[in-house]
Amino acid sequence: MRIIYLDIDSLRPDHMSCYGYNRPTTPNIDKIASEGMVFNSCYTASSPCVPSRASFMSGRFGINHGALTHWGPGGEFYYPEGDGHSEEVPFFTRHIRKAGYKTVTFSSFGDRHHAWWYFAGWSEVHTHSLKEGNENADEVNASVIPWLKQHGKEEDYFLHIQYWDPHSFYTYPIEYMERWKDSPVKAFPDEATIAAQQTDSFPRSAKFLHWGDKYPATMPGQIANRADYKHVIDGYDGGVNYMDKYVGELLETLRELGIEDEVCFVISADHAESMGEQGIYIEHASATEAVHHIPLIVKVPGITEPGTKVDGFVYNVDVIATITDMLGLEVPSGWDGKSFLPALKGEHWQGRDYLVMDHALYVCQRAVRDEKWYFIRTYHQGLYLNFEPVTLYDMENDPNQLRNVAGEYPDIVKEMDHRLLEWMQEQSSKPGYKVDPMQKVIETGPWKYLSADDWIRKLERNGAKEEANVIRNKYKSEALQPAYDG
């Protein structure tokens, strides 16, 4: 079997036309989707980039693989058996390679994040650039297409291709943004919401959109009104559309090789992106719906029924378990993922009853999601002072996550908290469990590697003295003293 896995950074499903978006952002991915299955409720177990791709490589939740943040304590990948490699908890790439599959990646991810474990088990690693991420899709394909022309007709390979274009900064040709100038954007956030967000003073907030002072014309300097919001959405959608153009180039190459109808496609993302939810823009900084809900499209010739939409909760770790099962291999006992191969075959299948997810880079949170409720427990606010200790959203009536109703539904909060504690107990009782990396981050968080003084100075440079004082006072508190001290 020939498998191509498209790993698209920061991609929101609700900005893809195959998921019902009003703009035709993904015509080439739409073609693949029309010939395969679209999963409506796929979520990354841990965000952002490093935790998610550690789950992709290891088949485990962040609490078990250890890399729950990007650097420092809580960011160390747990190798199951030290030297050597575990048979019970193998790397996905090693597992299928041992079964005879060529495993090939075109990605600079490991280099970008110093995630050296990422390189384990690949037959071939193509970093193809020293840019450490944010290569445009044309730069990626400049390496991928020659490989496909040389090896595409071979049998039994897993080809992983990472595209960065929906991840800020948006550096593609500006005409891909300008094509949306006459296309409206969704109603959220409205002018009143954006006006209220002007008092926010955290990173990637409406008023402080950028970490530095330089940004491309595809992005606004801040979100002061709906026109700015349209600017940033047009920029994001331009990145999605530019990436899709080069998916079309992949399809054309497969067509030239005569194998277009023989290739299995899996299309997903490491995480999605906040676009105004919780006052955060162009960032993946929390365990929220906007960040954790990711696309999943699967096309398996001869197995998947064309044009099928699938409901039911799945994790990203379930995806690699399913690929493994699809190849006729045993799903390793130490993986947290569960195969949904019956769903691909059109057989009776039920997704997970609920999901537990976490984030520990910018803020320390765990979330529980079921069909109606989204529950978040914030253990440490980190750089985001806008999160309350307990948050509950009614996703049926408040899909934009505007109102915390935890105080109105104490029984639901209790039930979700119980689910979270049960899940944590289940993980801690697994063989080889070490320590919850979330606790490491809470104790010595990565914000202690970021200078609070730098953020305060940025606020003051922008004339936000009051906001700077809020941050200064917060970081002088007992809990965050080390961060303020640098």
N, C-alpha and C positions, 0 to 999 in steps of 0.2 A: 504494500500500500504506500502511495505517495501522499504525505501530509504536509500542508503549508499552514503554519500558525502565524497569523498577523497579530502582533502585540502592539496596540496603538496607545501611546501614552496620553493620559488625561482625557480620554474620550467619553463624553456623556451620551448615553443611548438616545435621550430625547432631543439630540441635535443631529440625528441621523434620519434620513427620509424613510428608510425601511422600518423605523420605529414610529412613523407617523408624523415626523417633523414637517412643518409647512414649507420649508425650503428644500430644494433638491440637492442637498449637500453631498450625498453618497451614491450617485447613480451606479457606479461599478460594484460597490459592496451590495447595493440593492439587488443587482443581478444574481450575485452569489446567494443572497438571502432568499430570493424567489425560487431558487433551486434547492434550498435546504430548509433549515429550521431556525426560527428566531425565538430565543428564550427571553421572556419578559422580566424575569425576576432573578437575575444573576448578580451576586454581590461579592466584592473582595472581602476576605475574612479580616485582613489587616491592611491598613494604609499607613504611609503612602508608598513610594516606589520600592525601597529596600524590603520592607516587610512583605509586600505583595509578591515581589518576584522571588523572595526566599520561600514563600509558600508554593509558588509555581515550581521551583526546583526541588523542594523537599517533600511536597505533599502534606505539609503540616501547618497547623495554625501557628501564629506568631508566638503564642505562649509556650509552644513546644519547640519551635526551631530557634528561638532566642533573639532573632534580629528584628526587634520591634521598633527600632528607631534607626537613624542613619549613621550615627557615630557615637562613640563613648559607651558608658555603661548602659546595658539594655539593648545595645546594637551588635552584640557578639553572636555570631552564628554558632549554634550548638551542634558540633559533630557528634553523631550518636555513639561512636566507639573510638574517639580520639584518632590515632593513626589507623589507616586502612578505611574500609567502607562497610557499612552495615548491610546485611541482607534483609533485615526486618524493616529498616528505614533507609532505603537507598535513595540516592538522587534519581529523579525521574529520568534524566538523560542517560545515566549509567544503566538504569534498569532496562530501558528499551534498546540501548546499544548492545547490551549483553545478549539480547535476543536477536541480534543481527541487523538492527536498524542503524543506518547512518544518521547521526545527529549533527545538525549544522545550525549555527546561529550567526546572524548579521545584527550585531548590537554592540553599542559602546557603553552599555549600562554598567557592567562590572568595573570598567575603568573610571567612569564618572563617579561612582560611589565607593571606590576601593573595596568592592564586594568580591573578593577573590574566589570565594566559594562558588560564585556564579559560573566560573569556567570549568567546573568539574563535569566530566562525563561527555562533553561534546567531542564528536569526531573532528569537527572543524570549527574554529572560532575566527570570525571575521569582524574585527573592530573597525576596519575600513576608514577610520578618521581619528584624529587626535583632538577633536572638538569636545569630547567628553559629554556627548548628548546634544540635543537640539540641532542635529543635522537635518536639513531639509530632505523631503522624500526623494528628490531627484538625485541627491548625493548618496542616499541609501541604495537606490536602484542602479546607480552607476556600478555598484559592486555586485548586486544581486542578479541582474539580468545576464551578465556574462556567465555567472555560475549556473544559472538555469539553462542557458543554451548549451553548456557543456555537459551538465549532469541531470537535467530535468527528466530525461527519458529513462533514467536508471530506476530500478525498483527499490522499494523499502527504505525511504528516507523520511526524516522529520526535519523540515526546514522552518526555522524560527526567524521571522523578520520583524524588527522593531522600527516603527515610525514614530517621530516625535512631534509632528507638526501642530497638533492641538495643544501642546504644552507651550506656555509662554517662555520666551518671547516669540512673537509671530514674525518670522523673517522670510517668508515666502514672497513672491512678486505681488505687489499691492493690488493688482487688478483682480485677484481672487477675493479680496475683501470688497472691492468696489462694485462687484456684480450684485451685491445685496443692498445697494443704496436705496432702491425703491421698494424693498421688501420689509414689511413690518416685523417687529419683534413682539414676543409675548407680553402680556399685561403686567406681569410681575418682574421686577419691583416697580410700583407706580411712583409718581412724583413725591407723594407724601412719605412713602417708605424711604426713598433716597434722601429726602430732606432730613428725616430722622437719623439716618446713618451718618450725617455729617459730623455728629459728635463722637463717632467711633474713632479710636486712636490706636488701633492695633495694626499689625502688618497686613497688607492686602485689604484694608478697609477702603471704603469709598473715597475718603479724603487722602489716604496714604497708600496708593495703589501699587507703588513700585518700591523695591528695596533700594535702588539707586536713582540717579537723576537722569539716566539715559534710557530711552525706549524708542522703538520704531514707530513709524507713522501708522502702522496697523493697530496701534493701541492708544487710548486717551491717557492724559496725564493723571486724571482722577475721574470719579463718577459723581459729578455735581448735579446731574439732571438726566432726564430720559434720553437726550441726544447723546450724552456720554455713554450711557448704557448701550444704546444702539451701536455706537462706535466699537465698544469692546466685544459685543456679540457678533457684529459683522467681522471683526478681526478673528475671533475664535472660529466662526463658521468658515471663514476663508482658509484657515489652517486645515480644517476637516476636509474641505473640498479639494484643496491642493494635494493632500495625502491621497484622497480617493482617485485623483487623476492617475497617480502612479500605481495604484491597485489595478487600474485599467491597463497600464503597461504590462503588469504581470500577466493579466488575463490574455492579452494579445500575444505575449511570448509563448504561453501555454498553447494557445490556438495554433501558432506557427509550428510548434512541436507536435501538434496533433494529439495532445493529451489533456486538453481543457476539461473534457467530460470524465476524466479518470482520476482527477486530483481531489483529495479530501481537503476541505478548508475549515479551519477553526479561526474565528475572528473575535477578539476580546480586547481588554485593556487591563492595565495594572490598577487603575483607579479612575475616577471621574474628576469633576471639577466644580467647585462652588462658583456660582454666578449670581451673587446677591443674597443667597440664603445665609442666615445668621450674620448678615452684614459683610460677608467675605466674598471677594472677587478673585478670579483667575488663580485660585490656590486650592490645594488639597490638604487642608490643615486640621481636619477633625474627623470624628467617627460618625458623620452625618449621612443622611440619605444622598445628598448631592455628591458626596465624595465616594461613597461605597457602592452605589448602584452602577453597574457596568454593563456594557453590551455583551451578548454572546450569540454568535451565529455559527451553526455547524452544518456543513454540507458533506455528506458521505455518499458517494454514488452507489446506488443499489441498496441503500439502507434507509436514508432519510426521505420522507415524503415531501416533495417540493411545496413550498409556500406555507408550511405549517408554523403556527404560533403556539408556543408552549408556556403555560403558566406553571407555577410551583417554584419554591425557593431552592436555589443552588448556590454553592460557594465556588470561588475560583479553584479551590483544591479539589472539588468534585470533577472539574473539567479534565485534569490530568489523570485522575482515577478512571474516568470514562474512556479517554484515549487508550490507556493501558488495557482496559477490559476489551475495547474494540479490536485491539491487536491480538486478542486471544491470550494475553498474559495475566497472571495472577496479580491482583491489586495487593501490594505489600501490607502486612498486618500492622505496621507502624505508621502508616499514613492516616491522616484524618479525613481524607476525601472519600466519598462514596460514589460509585458509578451510577450514572443515569442512562446507561445503554438501552434499557427497555424503552425509555422515552424516545430515543433516536429510532428505534425499530417500530414505533407506533403501538407498543404494548402498554398494558396498564402500568402506570407509574404515578407515584405521588411524591412531590417535593418535600423538603424538610418542613416541619411544623413552624419553626422559627429559626432565626439566625442570631449568633452572637459575634460581634465585630469589635475591633479596637484600633486605636491610633495613639501613638506616644512620641511623636516628633515635636509638634508645636503645642500640644495640649495632651493630657493623659486622660483618656476616655475609653469606656467600653459601652457598647450599645446592644440592645436586643430589638429585633424587628420581627413582627408577625404581620398578618394581612391588614390589620387595622392600626396597630400602634407602633410607634418608634420611641424607644426609651433610651436615654443616655445618662450614664452616671459619670460625672467629671471628678476624677480623683485629684487633679491638679490643673489649674487654669493655664499654667505656662505663660505663653505670650498672648493668650486670648482671655481677657478679663470679662468678656461678655457672656460666658457660659455659667449657668447656675449649677450647683452641685447635682441636682436631679432635674432632668428635662423629660417631658412626655409630650409627643405630638400625636394628634389624631390625623393619620395620613389620609383617611377617607374624606374628611371635611376640611383639612388644612394641608394640602399637598406641598405648599411652599414653606411649611414649617415656621409659621409666623408666631404662633401662640403656645406657650408652655402651659399645659393643662394639668400638670402633676398635682397641684393642690386640689383640683376638682375630682380626681379619680384616685384616691389613696389605695383602693383595692387593686387597681390595675398596676400601680407603682409597686405594690407589694408582690404581685404575681411576677412582674418582670424582674424585680430584684431577686426573687427566688430562682427564676430561670437562670439568671446570671451566676448566682452562687452555686447552683447545681452544676452548671457548665464548668466553672472553675474547679470544683471538686472533682469532676470527671477527668479533667485534664491532669490534675495533680496526682491522680491515682494511676496514671499510665506508666508502664515500665520505662525506666530511663529518665523520668521527669527530674529536672534539676531545680530551677527556681523561676518564678514568674518574672520575666524581664520588665514588666510594667513596674514592679516594685523598685527595681534598680533605677528606672528613669525617674520615678517619683522622688527617690532619695537624692539623686545626683544629676537631675535632668539636663537634657542637651541645651536648654536655655542658659546653662552655666558656661557653655562653650560659645554662646552668642553674647555679645556685650550689650547689656542694658543701657550703658552710657551712649553707645552708638545710636540706639533707637531714640533715646531722649534728645540727643543732639539733632537728629533728623527732624523730630517734631519741632524743636525750637527754630531750626533753619526755615521751616515752613510757617513760622509765625504762630504755632500752636503751643503757646506757653502753658496754658491751662492744662491741656492734655499731657504735656511733658511733666508737669508737676504730679498729675495723677499716677503716671508710670513711675516717676521717681519715688513717690511715697509708697506705692505698692511694692517696689523692688527693695525698699528699705525695711519692709516688714520682716519679721523673723523667718517666715517660710522661704523668702527669696533673697535673703541677705547675700549669699554667695554670688548670685547673678549680678547684683548691683556692684559688688566688690570686684567683679570681673575675674 
